[in-house]
Amino acid sequence: MLWSVTIVVLLFGTLFVRDVIRSAHGAVGTRRAENRNFAALANVLITQENQFDAHLDYLLGSGSTLTRPNFEARLEQLDQQLPNWLTQASLLQRPALAHHVQSTLASLTATRVRDYQEILTNVAVSLQLPWSTPSLDPVVGSVAQAQTSLVATSALWGVDRWALVHEPGHVRLPATSDVLGTLNLSSALTNLSASPLLEVTRGIGITAVLVTPAPLPSPAGEVLLPPTGRIRLGVTVTNASFVRQKVAITFTFAQTNGARTSQSQTMTATLGPLGSFAFVPKAVMALAGERGQLTIDARGAPAGPKMSTSRHYLVIVSPSGNS
């Protein structure tokens, strides 16, 4: 009987140990798979960061051969990559790994994203490019701090990227580059600013004038109108440069055959790069048989190529048929 009990105990003990061993092997296998999956995804993210670093460095070094629109487009393309990094880093935070390496990578990526945003904004502002609203929250700091931060985060990751080497799967994670962190950005921007292709050359011009009621046939520089009590104007001003441009336009109508005082009004707007804006002032009061000088002046920048910043018209309102 004793022997039977002993055999049963040994049997159950053997089965228990086997289950424990199998469970341990299963846990190791799971951790190995998690570590290797994390490494594959982390490699994609870090590769993108390093390519960004290299591409921005190349743009700052050779951008003097690009026009302002092309340079700004390249800068925008780089900026649009940054939010995707945050999404990828967020997805890497589960499951939790040894030494919390996934949390470290997510945190460092978020810091580097804002460092790069600071540098992109600094470049755009330095070259007076029509930089759009940043794709991320506004950055507070300086470009020098951003560069220092890039170097520091690369150094931190240089230590933490070995966290899984002795864990199941023996994963080695790639390093992050810090080319932008050590770049002489001031010198790079000075060279870019000296490029004739990137130089800011401002120019505006009045490109269209619409008068209502429709004028009758008349010589150039003269606007002959049917009898009317109101003259409505529409004036289009065009920005000939790839830069945001503030413009003020003044409309003045001075009667030449009566005692009425002149009518004047000024309007302002900011024109987008190579864009146009239509100004519609309040109606000009008129009388049948009236004559006056209409002057339209646009200010804010010199006249662009083959453009004019002022228009002058002799306005003649036809007499009423009852006069």
Buried (B, 14 or more C-beta within 10 A) or exposed (E): EEEEEEEEEEEEEEEEEEEEEEEEEEEEEEBBEBBBBBBEBBBEBBEBBBEBBEBBBEBBEEBBEBEBEBBBEBBBEBBEBBEEBBEBBEEBBEEEBBEBBBBBBBBBBBBBBBBBBBBBBBBBEBBBBBBEEBBBEEBEEEBEEBBBBBBBBBEBBEEBBBBBEEBBBEBEBBEBBBBBBEBEBEEBBEBBBEBEEBEEBBBBBBBEBEBEEEBEEEEEEEBBBEBBEEBBBEBBBBBBBBBBBEBEBBBBBBBEEEEBEEBEEEBEBEBBBBBBBEBEBEBBBBBBBBBBBBBBBBBBBEBBEEBBBBBEBBBBBBEEEEE
